[in-house]
Each structure stands twice: as structure tokens, then as C-alpha cells.
Amino acid sequence: MTFETGGERSQEAAALTAARGGDQAAFTALAERYRGQLRVHCYRMLGSFDDAEDMVQETMLRAWRSREAFEGRSLFRTWLYRIATNACLNAIERAPPRLLPVDLVAPVTAAATEPTDSPPSQPPIAPEIPWLQPYPDAQLETVATERTGPEATVEARETIELAFVAALQHLPGRQRAILILAEVVGWSAREIAAMLELSVPAVTSALQRAHTTLRARLPPDRQGRQQNWRQKGAPSAAITDEQRAVLRRFMSAWEQNDPAALTSLLREDARWSMPPAPLWFEGRAAIANMLRLFPPGWRGRQFKLIATGANRQPAAAAYLREPGEQRYRLSGVLVLRIEGGSIADITTFGPALCARFGLPETRD
């Protein structure tokens, strides 16, 4: 919950008075209410769950150290967002943006996926690249239930999807912050201008430029939707029954080593990327060829898939058992974007990028 009513504001004021007097327990109790939403905010800014967690810790530390300077002219939550945003902007200046394979290399097309005498068992990986990380849905559940009303749109599905977060990473830091604060958090141009020490026209201009970049970066069926979702109301945060059904069919086809069934679930313009490998396939024909050459059961491999969720999208944790092995080991998390009952995008994240999902490394 947030402190919105008069009584709740009084509780916040009392807690802040105690915190300014050095009561760390009172400060922690107050600040921890906002940890989840701050982490999501930092994730959108940075494209990394790990970095977002670090920024939240930094935000809490900075807030505690400067607690006496908070005069209560704004909500405590607003003050925390200001600290978190500035911490993220500093981080963006120091580090390269988080990427997906589509940002780095040309796609593999149908013509490029021809048989070879010695096909590789694994694509070459590049762990040194700062890859975009998925956000476990289990870490979103508590955040989504903390608020109701307009602020609940902060957790709207379309503003946490991989496509949206990936597109954000192509914006300069200030544009990124302005768009998130305006379109997701719901701040006015005047509030953003005050926080970033800009003029209102400068904020408005930056927001227009950010929208232009997003239109160019988002998939065609997502372009423009980020600009009108707030007027239409926040989209459902839940994965739909139709999406669950497609996920079940995908998992069954994968476990049964059925490339034809997998291909039938794809849209004509489907994409499949595989971080931390700088590799992605464009189009159903290219993916079909890849599955024909290297099906899930290639060279006797076996899989078990477990349903999960990431970025409010259907996902599956894949466990692989190589011939001769006794147990299945985690090989990655496959995140699906499903549009109109078909799979439009698959992103297969390697285990190192999914550590925050809390998945067991092996299973029977």
C-alpha cells in the first residue's frame, strides 16, 4: 500500500519524524514498503535485475544518510523515486546498455541454416557482453498487490515486457527516465522537470524524441501501444488462458522432440534469440530449419520443461539430460511473446542470466 489517505499520511509523518531522529527501524519499516516498485523502476531503467537490486540498496542507503534533509514537501515515495532515478542515471553514464542479440548481429535466415557435417552442440556464447536480463514474475507478484487505483498501472504488463524494456535501453539516460516517469509512473512534465532540473518544454521535447525511438525499436504489433495504454486503462497483469494453452503446447512439443509441432505454433515473422549467445533467427522458415537440423532431441538429448513466468510473459524453465547422465540440469529459461494465439518471439536466456529465478540447478 501507499500513504494516500489523511490517516496514512499521518502515519508516514510520524514514521519520518522517528526516522529523522535516528530510529532506523522506523525508517526501514517505511522504506521497505516501496522496495518492490523501486526495483521494477530501476529494472526498466537498467535492463538488469541484478543492477536494479543494487540500485535499490544504493537508494535506501542514500535515503537513510540524507533523511534529515527530507522536509516532507512531497510524498516519501516520490522522494525515493527521485533518489533511485538519479542513482540509475549515474549508473547509465558508467556502463554500456543491456543488449539482446538483435542489437549486435545480423539474423540467421532460412537460407543460412543449411546442414553441416559437424553441427555444434551449443552456439558460441559471449558472457562478457552486458545482456538484458529477464525479471521473474514471482518477484512481481508482491509488488502488483501492494497498490490499487491509478498507481497500479506501474506494474502494467506492457511496460514490463521484454520488448518494451529492451527498447528503453536504446534511449539516452535522461530520455529513458523522462519516458518512464511520465508514461509509467504517471508524473507530470512539471514534476519531472523539477526533479531533473530541466524546463517543462525540454521535458516535453525529450518525451517526443523518446516516443520516436520506441516506435522504431518495438515490434510492429507493439508500436504505438505504449502511448495509449494509460488512456485505455492498464492491461491485465495476468497471463491469459489462451497464452497458457499455447505455452502448454510449446512445452509438450519440446519434450516430445516434435519440430513440426513447435513450428506450427509460430507466426510467420517469429523471432528466436539466445543470449548469452550472439545469435538470433528471423522468420518461421529460419526457425523451422534450425529445429530440423538441431531438434530438442538432437543426439539423444531429453528435456523436461517447467512452466514459469518472466516479465509478465509465459515462460518455461528447460532442464536438459544428456545421454548417459542421471539427472536433468537447468539449461535456460525460454520466454515467449504470444500474440493472437501464436508465438511471435522466443528469447532463450542461459542459466547465468536467470539466477534470480531461484530455480534448482538439477532435477530428477
HELIX and SHEET records of a PDB file:
HELIX    1   1 GLY A    6  ARG A   20  1                                  15    
HELIX    2   2 GLN A   24  ALA A   31  1                                   8    
HELIX    3   3 GLU A   32  TYR A   34  5                                   3    
HELIX    4   4 ARG A   35  LEU A   46  1                                  12    
HELIX    5   5 PHE A   49  ARG A   65  1                                  17    
HELIX    6   6 ARG A   67  ALA A   69  5                                   3    
HELIX    7   7 PHE A   76  ARG A   94  1                                  19    
HELIX    8   8 PRO A  101  ASP A  103  5                                   3    
HELIX    9   9 ALA A  110  ALA A  112  5                                   3    
HELIX   10  10 ALA A  138  ALA A  144  1                                   7    
HELIX   11  11 GLY A  149  GLU A  155  5                                   7    
HELIX   12  12 ARG A  157  THR A  159  5                                   3    
HELIX   13  13 LEU A  162  LEU A  168  1                                   7    
HELIX   14  14 GLY A  173  LEU A  179  1                                   7    
HELIX   15  15 ILE A  180  VAL A  185  3                                   6    
HELIX   16  16 ALA A  189  LEU A  196  1                                   8    
HELIX   17  17 VAL A  200  ARG A  217  1                                  18    
HELIX   18  18 ARG A  225  LYS A  232  1                                   8    
HELIX   19  19 ASP A  241  GLU A  255  1                                  15    
HELIX   20  20 PRO A  259  SER A  264  1                                   6    
HELIX   21  21 ARG A  284  LEU A  293  1                                  10    
HELIX   22  22 TRP A  298  GLY A  300  5                                   3    
HELIX   23  23 PRO A  351  PHE A  357  5                                   7    
SHEET    1   A 6 TRP A 280  GLU A 282  0                                        
SHEET    2   A 6 LEU A 266  SER A 273 -1                                        
SHEET    3   A 6 SER A 342  PHE A 349  1                                        
SHEET    4   A 6 TYR A 328  GLU A 339 -1                                        
SHEET    5   A 6 GLN A 313  ARG A 321 -1                                        
SHEET    6   A 6 GLN A 302  ALA A 310 -1                                        
SHEET    1   B 5 TRP A 280  GLU A 282  0                                        
SHEET    2   B 5 LEU A 266  SER A 273 -1                                        
SHEET    3   B 5 SER A 342  PHE A 349  1                                        
SHEET    4   B 5 TYR A 328  GLU A 339 -1                                        
SHEET    5   B 5 THR A 362  ARG A 363 -1                                        
END                                                                             
